[in-house]
Amino acid sequence: MDVAWPGWRMDVVAGLEVVAASVPELIDGRWDPRVPNIADAVTWLVDDMGWESRGIDVIGRSLRDDQEAWLLRSLAEAIVRIADKRRYVSTDAAWFADDDWPLVRS
């Protein structure tokens, strides 16, 4: 991989897979704990990237270029908009049902 921190990049990719996925199916009435969930995605795509304090200095570390940084910053902003409404504590189903979820997925 062509970044200094490929493990962080793998987390970013996993977070993208969560937000791009359709609503996951329930197992015994709960989300499958073996697969990443919204809380994981928020951590990987927003918290670990530190958009508020570091901006785009992750280029070369976990992101390849300015375009990836710009796209992920836009995604982080959409995620934070929902998180602010939900106070970061909510079920995955509530996140997926949020009126702003299509912005995250787009």
N, C-alpha and C positions, 0 to 999 in steps of 0.2 A: 504494500500500500504506500502511496506517496505522501503521507502525512506523518508528522513526528509522533502523534499519539493515536495509533490505529484503534486502540481499545475504546477511546472516547468516540471516535468516528463510528465504530460499531454500535455504540449506544445511540448515537444520533440516528443511524439507519433504523434501529429497532424502534425508536420513538416515532419516526416517520411511518413505519409499518403500522403502528398502533393507530395513529390519526387517519391513515389512509384506509384502514380496514372498515368493513361494514360492522355493525353492532355485533359483538361476539355473542355466541350462544352460551346459555347458562348450563352449568353442570350441577345437578342437585340444588337448583335455585340460586347458585352463586357463579361468579366469573371464575373461570379456570385459573387457579393460582400459579400454574406453570407457565403462563404466557404473560407478557408485559401488559400493563393496564394503563389507564389515563394518568394515575399518579406517577408511574414510572416515566411515561412520556413527558410529563411536565418537568420532572426532574432533569431528564436528559436534554430536552430541547430548550428549556428556559433557565432553570436554576444552574445547571452545570456550565452552560455557555456564558453566564454572567453578563447578559446583554446590557443591563442597567449600568454596570460599572466598567466593563472591559470593552464594550463596543464590539469591534470585529477583529480583535487581536488574536483570535483563534485560527485565523488563516495560517495555513502551514502546520498547524498543530492537529486540529481535528477536521478542519475544512480546507478544501483545495484552493479556492479563489474567491474574489470579490462577489461573483455571481451567487455562489453557494451561500456566502455570508448574508447577502442582501435577501435572498429567498428565505433563509432561516430566520432572519430578524423579522421579516414580515409575518412569518408563521408564529414566532414567539409573541408578537404583538396581538395576534388574533387569539392565541391561547390565553394570554394574560387578561384580555377583555372578558373572557368567560370566567377565568379564575377569580377575577375581582368581583364578579356577580355572585359566584358560588362560594367565595371566601376560601377557595382552595380545598374545601372539604365537601365532597359530594360523591355520589355514586357514579360509576361509569355511565350508567343508563341516563342519568341526569345530564351529564356532559354531552352525550350523543343526541339527546333530545333538545338541547339548548338551541334557541333561534339563531345564534351566531356560529353554530357548529359547521354549517356549510362554508363559512369563511375559512375555517381551519382546514377543512378538507380540500378547498380549492387552492 
